[in-house]
């Protein structure tokens, strides 16, 4: 069952959420003249990313396209405030729903934590 979340004030019925994904940056260092020793060098983490798939019952163009401006938007889930995220990409897919006057869109949103 989808639960209503909001991103920048736009309501989304979320179906899937990856949660915050953290990717460490690790590199192997193989010293010259060594046959068995490999060192791992930790150089921090990449930005926290998140992927959300949900259904948008508002007009996609007017509601969501306005959010893609490079600024951080507040994400509010069923657990409360999740923090501010920047929208990296939107992948819309039209869903048939003859009961509604506006088009219904399933959208996959790629986010980066601000």
Steps between C-alpha positions, in 0.01 A plus 500: 500500500633841404547762770484873429830684528585850385800643319512877488131511589391265218319186622625163375351156570830317556524136390877441534778675688865402499577694816821698532781327309859569600789392278849507653796585280757225540806454284750216493867583532742232384857588605769426244713200584231345716326178408241461776432838661210716381395809690161662489490876498178657628436846353156586637154432366300620204191712555203321656255396230145369504256364243124529542228358276146620548180618339426867447131591485566863408598635161859383447615798294369772730561324834833322457684672219501818708694315773795424274696820552815378675393608848437272799141402575362360826408130492231395747425127528270291719781518759507882501759743364779316312709808418562707188574341163593624153321332209756345264258341254134424438376207294124530439271223375134565418245282684148442366228626734170592337345619828723807523497813290875560533757247376641260759877454484729244661834667551843377607693775674876493555597721794823622661504612863587867545 
